[in-house]
Amino acid sequence: MNLGYDPKNTDAASELNGRKFELQEFTRNFFSKKSVEELQFRNEERLKREIMEELNNRYFQTAKILNVTITTLSVMESSF
């Protein structure tokens, strides 16, 4: 996943780099809570919006995520 932000905002770049491990944890948690149905390609734009809103509202002070690109998404359905 790539997060787009204003490249002129040097504080944003610093904040994103400083929260690298929190972002990894957020990503794992976000996708692990989704069902196979929610992770279908047809729902990609909604997922991107959810990610952007949650990151902007709960995680960042100076950085504002402007767009999200999902580069790889592997979905495995469990039989549990």
N, C-alpha and C positions, 0 to 999 in steps of 0.2 A: 504494500500500500504506500502510495506517495501522497504527501500533504502539500498542497500549494498555498503559498502565502505571499505577501508583498515583499519582493526582494530588496526594496529600498528600506524596509524596516529591519535594521540591524539588531534591534532588541528582540524581534521575533525569532530571528535565526538563532540567536544565543539561547533564548528560552526553549526552543524546540530541541536544540542539541543537549541542553541541560536536563531535559526530561525524557531522554531516549528510553530509559528502562521503564518509566511509567507508561510511555506510549506503547511499548511492547506488551506490557501487562494489560493495558486497556484493550489492545487489539485482540489478544487471546480471550479475554473475558467477553468482549462484545460479540465475537463470532461464536463462541462456545454456547452462548445463551440463545442462539438463533436455531430454528428448526430447518430441516432440509428444504421445506417449502419456502420459508423466508429467504433462503440463500439462492433461490433460482435467479437466473439471468434477468428475467423480466422484472425483478425487484431491485435491481442494482442501483438505480437512481435514488430510490427510497433509502436504501442502506447508506449510500453516500451522504445523503442529507442528514440522516440520524447521526452518523459519525461526526460530521462537521458541527452539527448543533451541540452534541454532547461535549466535544472537545472545546468548542468556543465558550460554552456556558459553565463548564465544570473544571477545566484543566488550565486554561491559559489566562494570563493577566494582560500581557502586551501583544502576544501573537494572536492573530485572527486567521483561521483557516479559511481560505477562499474557495478551494476545491479539493476534491479527493479523487484519486485514481486508484482503482483496485487492479494491481498488476497480475496477481495470481490468487485464485481462490479454489482450493480443493475441498470438496464436500464428500464426506464419507458417512453413510448412514449406518447407524448401529442397530443391532437387533435386540437391544436390552429393553 
